[in-house]
Amino acid sequence: MSYPRLRPHILACAGLMAAYMPHTALAADADEVAARLKAMMEKQGVEASWSNIAGDGTRMTLQGVTVKPAGTDEALPLGNIELADISEDGDTIVVGTLAMPSYAFSSEDVDVAIDGISVTGLELPAVGDDSIAAMVGAYESADMNLLRVTREGRPLFTLEQLHVEMSPLSDDAPLEFSGAAEKFTADLTTIEDPQAKAVVQALGYETINGYLELSGSWSPTDGRMVLDQYDIAVDQAGTIGMTFDIGGYTAEFIKALRDIQAKMAENEGQDQSAQGMAMLGLMQQLTLNGATLRFDDDTLTQKTLEFVAAQQGAKPADIVNQAKAVLPFAMAQLNNPELTAAVSAAVGKFLDDPQSLEVRVAPQNPLPFAMVAAGAMTAPQALPQQLGLKITANE
């Protein structure tokens, strides 16, 4: 499997995201490196502290590191963080490699363990720098060997060999990002709902395995964010994939969003109507250019049809015919005959030969999110045409 490139937020929780890796040999001051790292993490919404700084301006260790998301009181201990191959490139300090130790924490009865986090090409702008690089963070690559979630010693979820990358920030080209995880495993036997648990068992999905891949680009100048790929593949089930293309996701939007989130965290449990209105106002800056949601089948559909047929004492073909007959009536309430016909045809084609099913949104012009929300509330029957909604099967 290929290794594309991206920045996952699970690494951002430690505030350790950033930068293109230049090749210079000038040494930096250890205290200055630490100060810049702390300032960068604060811009990411994470308050960091450490008990001691050991080493010099080329190689150093931050000892007894703790991090605390903005608006929270509980700090998360991370241990010692190693920074190596530190150099200067003009006003920017560059950390060639940053490595974190294995660490674990618990929340109620769930334990989380993370191992093997490292970042290469960590760029640290000067304290007080308000550039895009300082605000969003940039880096060459990042890795995490393992994320494990357990309850009472029983694994619930594991994610292995996560690798992410980001291209250098540039005024001339969008920032490109991508990422992949070699494997994830989830134990679904812990589902508490008896009916859902019975379905999972009947379908043979007590434990599921799979992998994920994603890639995209972002233009900070105009806020164009394009997710070209976000695929979650489950063995012997299928692949769910999505893409989107939005506008207005500028650096200013990101800063405003973080400010609102920080205020909401600080005022948790209190009246947050003002922050809610501010969030709605902020979302009006975004526009929708297009999106897709796709499912590529790998035996899940047939297994489901067989399960439903067994429950009703029928054959899978009977269930398919029932679904074809019921769907047009279920969609009649949308009062959109053209869409009803298109959806019925696509779903029928998929059920007869399960390969793929895709829903695509392609408005003729960029559509403000506020207009989409207003249309959903006032004239939902016209929304499919407004969105340019299409559904296709086996293409």
C-alpha positions as CSV (number, residue, x, y, z in Angstrom):
1,M,0.0,0.0,0.0
2,S,1.3,3.5,-0.9
3,Y,2.0,6.1,1.8
4,P,0.3,9.3,0.9
5,R,0.5,12.5,3.1
6,L,-1.5,14.5,5.8
7,R,-1.7,15.9,9.3
8,P,-4.0,13.9,11.6
9,H,-5.4,15.7,14.6
10,I,-4.4,12.9,16.9
11,L,-0.8,14.2,16.6
12,A,-2.0,17.8,16.9
13,C,-3.3,17.0,20.4
14,A,0.3,17.0,21.5
15,G,0.9,20.1,19.5
16,L,3.8,18.6,17.6
17,M,3.0,19.5,14.0
18,A,5.2,21.5,11.6
19,A,7.5,22.0,8.8
20,Y,9.5,21.8,5.7
21,M,13.0,20.6,6.4
22,P,15.7,22.9,4.9
23,H,19.4,22.0,5.1
24,T,21.5,24.5,7.0
25,A,24.1,24.1,9.7
26,L,23.8,27.1,12.0
27,A,23.1,26.2,15.6
28,A,20.2,27.6,17.6
29,D,19.9,28.4,21.3
30,A,18.2,25.7,23.3
31,D,16.0,28.1,25.3
32,E,15.0,29.8,22.1
33,V,14.0,26.5,20.5
34,A,11.9,25.6,23.6
35,A,10.2,29.0,23.6
36,R,9.3,28.8,19.9
37,L,8.0,25.3,20.3
38,K,5.8,26.4,23.3
39,A,4.5,29.4,21.3
40,M,3.7,27.3,18.3
41,M,1.8,24.8,20.4
42,E,-0.2,27.6,22.0
43,K,-1.3,28.7,18.5
44,Q,-2.4,25.1,18.0
45,G,-4.6,25.4,21.1
46,V,-2.3,23.5,23.4
47,E,-0.6,24.8,26.5
48,A,2.8,23.0,27.1
49,S,5.3,23.0,29.9
50,W,8.4,21.0,31.0
51,S,10.5,20.7,34.1
52,N,13.9,21.0,32.5
53,I,15.8,21.6,29.2
54,A,18.9,19.4,28.6
55,G,21.3,19.7,25.7
56,D,22.3,22.5,23.4
57,G,21.0,24.2,20.3
58,T,21.7,21.3,18.0
59,R,20.3,18.4,20.1
60,M,18.2,18.7,23.2
61,T,15.7,17.0,25.5
62,L,12.6,18.6,27.0
63,Q,12.1,16.7,30.3
64,G,8.8,16.1,32.1
65,V,6.7,17.5,29.3
66,T,2.9,18.0,30.0
67,V,0.3,19.4,27.6
68,K,-3.1,20.8,28.3
69,P,-5.7,21.7,25.6
70,A,-7.0,25.3,25.9
71,G,-9.9,25.7,28.3
72,T,-9.2,22.5,30.2
73,D,-7.7,22.0,33.7
74,E,-6.2,18.5,33.4
75,A,-2.7,18.3,31.9
76,L,-1.5,15.2,30.1
77,P,2.0,14.0,30.9
78,L,4.1,13.1,27.9
79,G,7.5,12.4,29.5
80,N,10.7,13.5,27.7
81,I,10.7,14.8,24.1
82,E,13.9,14.5,22.0
83,L,14.8,17.1,19.4
84,A,17.7,16.5,17.1
85,D,19.4,18.0,14.0
86,I,18.3,21.5,15.0
87,S,19.5,24.3,12.7
88,E,18.5,27.8,11.6
89,D,17.3,28.9,8.2
90,G,17.0,32.7,8.3
91,D,14.6,33.6,11.0
92,T,13.2,30.1,11.3
93,I,14.5,27.3,13.5
94,V,14.2,23.9,12.0
95,V,14.1,20.7,14.0
96,G,15.3,17.8,11.8
97,T,13.6,15.1,14.0
98,L,11.4,15.2,17.0
99,A,10.6,12.0,18.9
100,M,8.1,11.3,21.7
101,P,8.2,8.4,24.1
102,S,5.5,5.8,24.5
103,Y,2.8,7.1,26.8
104,A,-0.7,6.1,28.1
105,F,-3.6,7.7,29.8
106,S,-7.1,6.6,31.0
107,S,-10.5,8.1,30.8
108,E,-13.1,6.5,33.0
109,D,-12.7,2.7,32.3
110,V,-11.0,3.2,28.9
111,D,-7.2,3.1,28.5
112,V,-5.3,4.6,25.6
113,A,-1.7,3.8,24.7
114,I,0.3,5.6,22.0
115,D,3.7,4.5,20.8
116,G,6.3,5.7,18.3
117,I,5.3,9.3,17.5
118,S,7.9,11.2,15.5
119,V,8.0,14.3,13.3
120,T,10.6,15.3,10.7
121,G,11.2,18.8,9.4
122,L,9.6,20.7,12.3
123,E,9.7,24.5,11.5
124,L,9.5,26.9,14.4
125,P,8.8,30.5,13.4
126,A,9.8,33.3,15.7
127,V,7.6,34.0,18.8
128,G,4.9,36.5,17.8
129,D,5.1,35.4,14.1
130,D,1.6,35.6,12.7
131,S,2.3,34.0,9.4
132,I,0.3,31.1,8.0
133,A,3.2,28.7,8.8
134,A,3.1,29.8,12.5
135,M,-0.7,29.6,12.6
136,V,-1.4,26.2,11.0
137,G,1.9,24.4,11.5
138,A,3.8,22.7,8.7
139,Y,6.0,19.7,8.6
140,E,7.7,17.3,6.2
141,S,6.4,14.0,7.7
142,A,5.1,12.4,10.8
143,D,4.6,8.8,12.0
144,M,2.9,6.9,14.8
145,N,3.6,3.2,15.2
146,L,0.6,2.3,17.3
147,L,-2.5,3.6,18.9
148,R,-4.3,1.1,21.2
149,V,-7.6,1.6,23.1
150,T,-8.5,-1.0,25.7
151,R,-11.1,-1.6,28.3
152,E,-10.2,-3.8,31.3
153,G,-7.3,-5.1,29.3
154,R,-9.4,-6.0,26.3
155,P,-8.4,-4.3,23.0
156,L,-11.3,-2.3,21.6
157,F,-9.4,-0.5,18.7
158,T,-5.9,-0.4,17.4
159,L,-4.4,1.7,14.6
160,E,-1.0,0.7,13.3
161,Q,1.7,2.3,11.2
162,L,0.2,5.8,10.6
163,H,2.4,7.9,8.2
164,V,1.6,11.4,7.2
165,E,3.2,14.1,5.0
166,M,2.8,17.7,4.0
167,S,4.4,19.7,1.2
168,P,6.1,23.0,2.0
169,L,4.0,26.1,2.3
170,S,4.3,28.2,-0.8
171,D,2.8,31.4,-2.3
172,D,2.7,29.8,-5.7
173,A,1.1,26.4,-5.1
174,P,-1.4,24.8,-2.8
175,L,-0.2,22.9,0.2
176,E,-0.6,19.2,-0.5
177,F,-1.2,16.6,2.2
178,S,-1.8,12.9,2.4
179,G,-1.7,10.0,4.9
180,A,-2.3,6.3,5.4
181,A,-2.6,3.8,8.2
182,E,-1.4,0.2,7.3
183,K,-4.0,-1.4,9.5
184,F,-6.8,-0.9,12.0
185,T,-8.7,-3.4,14.1
186,A,-12.0,-3.0,16.0
187,D,-13.7,-5.4,18.4
188,L,-17.5,-5.1,17.8
189,T,-18.4,-7.7,20.4
190,T,-18.5,-4.9,23.0
191,I,-21.6,-3.4,21.4
192,E,-24.2,-3.2,24.2
193,D,-27.4,-3.1,22.2
194,P,-28.5,-6.8,22.0
195,Q,-30.2,-6.3,18.5
196,A,-27.1,-4.7,17.0
197,K,-24.9,-7.2,18.6
198,A,-26.9,-10.1,17.1
199,V,-26.6,-8.5,13.6
200,V,-22.9,-8.1,13.9
201,Q,-22.5,-11.7,15.0
202,A,-24.7,-13.0,12.2
203,L,-22.8,-11.1,9.6
204,G,-19.5,-12.3,10.9
205,Y,-18.1,-8.9,11.9
206,E,-17.3,-9.5,15.6
207,T,-13.8,-8.3,14.7
208,I,-13.1,-6.1,11.7
209,N,-9.8,-5.2,10.1
210,G,-8.9,-2.7,7.5
211,Y,-6.8,0.3,6.5
212,L,-7.3,4.0,5.6
213,E,-5.9,6.4,3.0
214,L,-6.4,10.0,2.3
215,S,-5.0,12.9,0.3
216,G,-5.8,16.5,-0.6
217,S,-4.7,20.1,-0.9
218,W,-5.2,23.5,0.7
219,S,-4.6,27.0,-0.7
220,P,-4.2,29.3,2.3
221,T,-4.6,32.5,0.1
222,D,-8.2,31.7,-1.1
223,G,-9.2,29.0,1.4
224,R,-9.8,26.3,-1.2
225,M,-9.7,23.0,0.7
226,V,-9.9,19.9,-1.5
227,L,-10.1,16.3,-0.1
228,D,-9.4,14.1,-3.0
229,Q,-9.5,10.8,-1.1
230,Y,-10.7,9.6,2.3
231,D,-11.1,5.9,2.1
232,I,-11.8,3.5,5.0
233,A,-11.6,-0.1,3.8
234,V,-12.9,-3.0,5.9
235,D,-11.8,-6.5,4.9
236,Q,-14.6,-8.7,3.6
237,A,-17.1,-5.8,3.8
238,G,-16.3,-2.9,1.6
239,T,-14.8,0.6,1.3
240,I,-16.5,3.8,2.3
241,G,-14.9,6.8,0.5
242,M,-15.6,10.5,0.6
243,T,-14.3,13.6,-1.1
244,F,-15.2,17.3,-0.8
245,D,-14.2,20.6,-2.2
246,I,-15.0,23.7,-0.2
247,G,-14.0,27.4,-0.3
248,G,-13.5,30.0,2.4
249,Y,-11.3,27.9,4.7
250,T,-8.7,30.6,5.1
251,A,-6.1,31.1,7.8
252,E,-8.3,33.8,9.2
253,F,-11.2,31.3,9.4
254,I,-9.0,28.8,11.2
255,K,-7.9,31.5,13.8
256,A,-11.5,32.6,14.4
257,L,-12.7,29.0,14.7
258,R,-10.0,28.2,17.3
259,D,-10.9,31.4,19.3
260,I,-14.5,30.3,19.4
261,Q,-13.6,26.7,20.4
262,A,-11.3,28.0,23.2
263,K,-14.1,30.2,24.6
264,M,-16.6,27.3,24.5
265,A,-14.1,25.1,26.4
266,E,-13.6,27.8,29.0
267,N,-17.3,28.3,29.4
268,E,-18.3,24.6,29.5
269,G,-21.5,24.1,31.5
270,Q,-22.5,27.8,31.1
271,D,-24.6,29.6,28.5
272,Q,-22.9,29.4,25.2
273,S,-25.5,30.9,23.0
274,A,-23.2,33.7,22.0
275,Q,-20.5,31.3,20.9
276,G,-23.1,29.3,19.1
277,M,-24.2,32.3,17.1
278,A,-20.6,33.2,16.4
279,M,-20.0,29.7,15.1
280,L,-23.0,30.0,12.8
281,G,-21.8,33.3,11.5
282,L,-18.4,31.9,10.9
283,M,-19.8,28.9,8.9
284,Q,-21.4,31.3,6.5
285,Q,-18.0,32.1,5.1
286,L,-17.6,28.6,3.7
287,T,-18.9,27.6,0.3
288,L,-19.5,24.1,-1.2
289,N,-18.0,23.4,-4.5
290,G,-18.7,19.6,-4.6
291,A,-18.6,16.4,-2.6
292,T,-19.0,12.6,-3.0
293,L,-19.9,9.7,-0.8
294,R,-19.1,6.3,-2.3
295,F,-19.4,2.6,-1.2
296,D,-17.5,-0.1,-3.0
297,D,-18.9,-3.5,-1.9
298,D,-16.9,-6.5,-0.8
299,T,-19.6,-9.0,0.1
300,L,-21.3,-6.8,2.8
301,T,-24.4,-6.3,0.7
302,Q,-24.9,-10.0,-0.1
303,K,-24.3,-10.9,3.6
304,T,-26.9,-8.3,4.6
305,L,-29.5,-9.6,2.1
306,E,-29.0,-13.1,3.2
307,F,-29.4,-12.1,6.9
308,V,-32.6,-10.2,6.3
309,A,-34.0,-13.0,4.1
310,A,-33.3,-15.5,6.9
311,Q,-35.1,-13.3,9.4
312,Q,-38.2,-13.2,7.1
313,G,-38.0,-16.8,5.9
314,A,-37.5,-15.6,2.3
315,K,-34.8,-15.6,-0.4
316,P,-32.3,-12.8,-0.9
317,A,-33.9,-12.1,-4.3
318,D,-37.2,-11.6,-2.6
319,I,-35.7,-8.9,-0.3
320,V,-34.2,-7.2,-3.4
321,N,-37.6,-7.1,-5.1
322,Q,-39.2,-5.7,-1.9
323,A,-36.7,-3.0,-1.6
324,K,-37.2,-2.0,-5.3
325,A,-40.9,-1.8,-4.8
326,V,-40.8,0.2,-1.5
327,L,-38.1,2.7,-2.4
328,P,-40.2,4.9,-4.8
329,F,-43.0,5.2,-2.2
330,A,-40.5,6.1,0.5
331,M,-39.1,8.9,-1.7
332,A,-42.4,10.2,-2.8
333,Q,-42.6,12.6,0.1
334,L,-39.7,14.6,-1.4
335,N,-42.0,15.6,-4.2
336,N,-39.2,15.2,-6.8
337,P,-40.2,12.6,-9.4
338,E,-36.9,13.0,-11.3
339,L,-34.8,12.3,-8.3
340,T,-37.0,9.5,-7.2
341,A,-36.6,7.8,-10.6
342,A,-32.8,8.3,-10.6
343,V,-32.4,6.9,-7.0
344,S,-34.7,4.0,-7.6
345,A,-32.8,3.0,-10.8
346,A,-29.4,3.3,-9.2
347,V,-30.3,1.4,-6.0
348,G,-32.0,-1.3,-8.1
349,K,-29.0,-1.7,-10.3
350,F,-26.7,-2.0,-7.3
351,L,-28.9,-4.5,-5.5
352,D,-29.0,-6.7,-8.6
353,D,-25.3,-6.6,-8.9
354,P,-23.6,-5.1,-5.8
355,Q,-20.4,-3.3,-7.0
356,S,-20.5,0.4,-6.1
357,L,-23.0,3.1,-5.1
358,E,-22.1,6.8,-5.2
359,V,-23.9,10.0,-4.2
360,R,-22.4,13.1,-5.8
361,V,-23.1,16.8,-5.1
362,A,-22.1,19.1,-7.8
363,P,-23.8,22.6,-7.7
364,Q,-23.4,24.7,-10.8
365,N,-21.8,27.5,-8.8
366,P,-20.1,27.6,-5.4
367,L,-22.9,27.3,-2.8
368,P,-22.7,29.1,0.5
369,F,-23.2,26.8,3.5
370,A,-25.7,29.3,4.8
371,M,-27.8,28.9,1.7
372,V,-27.7,25.1,2.0
373,A,-28.9,25.2,5.6
374,A,-31.7,27.7,4.7
375,G,-32.8,25.5,1.8
376,A,-32.9,22.4,4.0
377,M,-35.2,24.2,6.5
378,T,-37.5,26.2,4.1
379,A,-37.6,24.2,0.8
380,P,-36.1,20.7,1.3
381,Q,-37.8,19.4,-1.9
382,A,-35.8,21.9,-4.0
383,L,-32.5,21.1,-2.2
384,P,-31.4,18.1,-4.4
385,Q,-31.6,20.3,-7.6
386,Q,-29.9,23.2,-5.8
387,L,-27.0,20.8,-4.9
388,G,-26.9,19.1,-8.2
389,L,-27.4,15.8,-6.5
390,K,-26.8,12.6,-8.5
391,I,-26.7,9.0,-7.5
392,T,-25.0,6.3,-9.7
393,A,-24.3,2.6,-9.3
394,N,-21.5,0.3,-10.5
395,E,-19.5,3.1,-12.2
